[in-house]
Amino acid sequence: MKFILRQKRASRVIKVKNALSIALSECMIETPLLITALQDNWSKIVNVIIASHSKPERIFKNVLYIAADHPAYSNELILMKNVIMERLNRDYGFNDVKDVRVEIKRLKW
């Protein structure tokens, strides 16, 4: 956690949900939790067949990286890029994701 030195303390009450989000962002746990939530709901974002051949891996500099196990599924994901970003923003509130990139690699489940 970050310690703030030589600054005046805020003397106000913080709600629990705000304190939890502050603590998660300071401990840098927020992004792995987002990826886990994406992996759990991946078959709802893309269809079941594409979800069985791909998975979201990481978010780096507002770019969602997706791993696919075959070039055909990679191409489908690239074509679905706008739909994926729309569903992430609308249904799950992932407003930080500005781009989607697909990598072809062997998947480990």
C-alpha positions as CSV (number, residue, x, y, z in Angstrom):
1,M,0.0,0.0,0.0
2,K,1.1,3.5,-0.5
3,F,1.7,5.7,2.5
4,I,1.1,9.4,2.1
5,L,3.6,11.4,4.1
6,R,3.5,15.1,4.9
7,Q,0.0,15.5,3.7
8,K,-3.0,16.4,5.7
9,R,-5.4,13.5,6.4
10,A,-8.9,13.7,4.9
11,S,-11.3,13.8,7.8
12,R,-14.3,12.3,6.0
13,V,-16.1,9.0,6.1
14,I,-15.4,6.8,3.1
15,K,-17.9,4.2,1.9
16,V,-16.9,0.6,2.0
17,K,-17.3,0.1,-1.7
18,N,-15.0,3.1,-2.4
19,A,-12.5,2.0,0.2
20,L,-12.3,-1.5,-1.4
21,S,-11.8,-0.1,-4.9
22,I,-9.0,2.2,-3.6
23,A,-7.3,-0.7,-1.8
24,L,-7.5,-2.9,-4.9
25,S,-6.0,-0.3,-7.1
26,E,-3.2,0.5,-4.6
27,C,-2.3,-3.2,-4.3
28,M,-2.5,-3.6,-8.1
29,I,-5.0,-6.5,-7.8
30,E,-7.7,-4.8,-9.9
31,T,-6.4,-6.0,-13.3
32,P,-6.1,-9.7,-12.5
33,L,-9.6,-9.6,-11.1
34,L,-10.9,-8.0,-14.3
35,I,-9.2,-10.7,-16.4
36,T,-10.7,-13.5,-14.2
37,A,-14.2,-11.9,-14.5
38,L,-13.7,-11.8,-18.3
39,Q,-12.6,-15.4,-18.5
40,D,-15.6,-16.5,-16.4
41,N,-18.0,-14.6,-18.8
42,W,-16.1,-15.2,-22.0
43,S,-18.7,-17.6,-23.5
44,K,-21.4,-14.9,-23.0
45,I,-19.3,-12.2,-24.7
46,V,-18.4,-14.3,-27.7
47,N,-20.2,-17.5,-28.6
48,V,-19.5,-20.9,-27.0
49,I,-17.5,-22.3,-30.0
50,I,-15.1,-19.3,-30.2
51,A,-14.9,-19.3,-26.4
52,S,-13.7,-22.9,-26.4
53,H,-10.8,-21.9,-28.7
54,S,-9.8,-18.6,-27.2
55,K,-9.5,-16.8,-23.9
56,P,-8.6,-13.3,-22.7
57,E,-5.1,-13.2,-21.3
58,R,-4.2,-9.7,-20.1
59,I,-5.0,-6.0,-20.3
60,F,-2.0,-3.8,-20.9
61,K,-2.1,-0.1,-21.7
62,N,-5.9,-0.2,-22.3
63,V,-5.5,-3.1,-24.8
64,L,-7.2,-6.4,-24.3
65,Y,-5.0,-9.3,-25.5
66,I,-6.8,-12.5,-26.5
67,A,-5.1,-15.8,-27.1
68,A,-6.6,-18.0,-29.8
69,D,-5.4,-21.5,-30.7
70,H,-6.0,-21.3,-34.5
71,P,-5.7,-18.6,-37.2
72,A,-9.4,-19.1,-38.2
73,Y,-10.6,-18.3,-34.7
74,S,-8.1,-15.4,-34.5
75,N,-9.7,-14.0,-37.7
76,E,-13.2,-14.3,-36.3
77,L,-12.2,-12.5,-33.1
78,I,-10.6,-9.7,-35.2
79,L,-13.9,-9.4,-37.1
80,M,-15.8,-9.3,-33.8
81,K,-13.6,-6.6,-32.3
82,N,-16.2,-3.9,-32.3
83,V,-18.9,-6.3,-30.9
84,I,-16.5,-7.4,-28.2
85,M,-15.7,-3.9,-27.1
86,E,-19.4,-2.9,-27.2
87,R,-20.4,-5.8,-25.0
88,L,-17.6,-5.2,-22.6
89,N,-18.6,-1.5,-22.2
90,R,-22.4,-2.1,-22.2
91,D,-22.8,-5.3,-20.1
92,Y,-19.7,-5.4,-17.9
93,G,-18.5,-1.8,-17.6
94,F,-15.0,-2.3,-19.0
95,N,-14.7,1.3,-20.2
96,D,-10.9,1.2,-19.9
97,V,-10.5,-1.2,-22.9
98,K,-9.8,0.9,-26.0
99,D,-8.5,-1.9,-28.4
100,V,-8.5,-5.6,-28.8
101,R,-5.6,-7.6,-30.2
102,V,-5.4,-11.4,-30.8
103,E,-2.4,-13.6,-30.5
104,I,-2.2,-17.1,-31.8
105,K,-0.7,-19.5,-29.2
106,R,-1.3,-22.8,-27.5
107,L,-3.9,-22.5,-24.8
108,K,-3.5,-24.0,-21.4
109,W,-6.7,-24.6,-19.6
